[in-house]
Every structure is written in C-alpha cells, then in structure tokens.
C-alpha cells in the first residue's frame, strides 16, 4: 500500500553528508520524495512509497543515528500526494 512519511529533526552536525546518506537510503529502497534543510537549521524528510519500504527507511534512519543527533525527532504518516517522481536533496526552505 502506498503511503507518505514526513519526518524531521532539530539537531547538530546534520550537514550535507547526512542529507546525502538519507538520499542514498531512500533511493535504494525505491522511494520518492525529498530531504532538505529548513531555514531554522532543522532537517525535513518527505518520502512516499510502499509502507514496508518506508518502515525500512525509519529503521535505517535509527541505525545512522538520525533521531539521536538532535531534539524533536518526529515521524508523521499521511496519504500520498504523488507529487514526486524521484528522491532528491532540495535547497533550504
């Protein structure tokens, strides 16, 4: 079943290398969406795909310490919008 995951974190040491790591994980799972740094320095991930693949992404995020490098880590599950055709890093929003 297709679904959408929105996740974010306010943290330290979450630079471009980290964004690239998350992008590689999402692409490897066949997900579409984006990851970007917000103007306040927090990171946001929006990913759509099969629920099992999104759950795997959340497991992989835990393995690389996504939720341990900061504060206010969250995951929200939503209906997919179909707005993405691939997964990529976006500019600051």
N, C-alpha and C positions, 0 to 999 in steps of 0.2 A: 504494500500500500504506500503510495506517495505521501510524503508529509514534509513539513518545514520545521527547521530548528533555528532559533535565534539564540545566540549566546554572547556573553560579554564578560569583561573583567576590567577592573581598575587595578593597575599594578606597576611594578618596577621591572626594568630590564626586559621589556617586551618589544624589542626593536624589529627591524626588517627581517632579520634572520628567523625570528619567531613566526612572523607572518608567512614567510616562505615555507617554513616547516608545516604549518597548518594547511597551506595551499597544496603542498605535495600530498599530504594525507588525504585531503578531500578529493583531489583529482584521482588518486589511486583507488579510491572507493567508488568512483563514478558519480560523484555528487556535483551539483551545480550550485552556484551562489557566489558569495564574495566575503572577503575579510578586509577590514580597514581600521585605521586608527582614527578615532574621533578627535575633534579639536581640543577636548579636555585631556587627551592622552590615553583614554581608555581604548580597548580593542573590542570590536564587534564582529561576530561571525553570523552570516545568514547562509544556511545551506538547505537545499531541497534534494530529495531522493527517496529511495526505499527506506522504510523505517529501520530495518536491520542494519543498513549501511550508516545511517545517522547515529544509531546506538553505538556502532563500532567506532565512529568518529569521536563520540564522547568518551569512550574507553581510551582511545589513543590520546586524546587531549589530557586525560588524567595521567597517562604514562609519561608524557613530556612535561608534566607539572603545570599545565595551564592554570588550574584552579589553586595551585599552591604558591604562585608568584605574585599574588595580589589580594585584593579585597573585592567584595561584592560580586563574586562569580555567580552567574545565573544561566539557566537554560529555560527557554520557553518553547513549547510545542504549539504549532499553528497549522492551519490549512495551507497547502502550497499555492503559490500565485502563478507559477510558470513564467516568471519574468526573466529568468536566467537561461542561458544556453551553454555556459561553461562555468568553471570556478576560477576566480582571479582575485588578485590584490587590487583594491581600489585606492585612490588618493584619500587624503584626510577629508573627513566630512564633518 
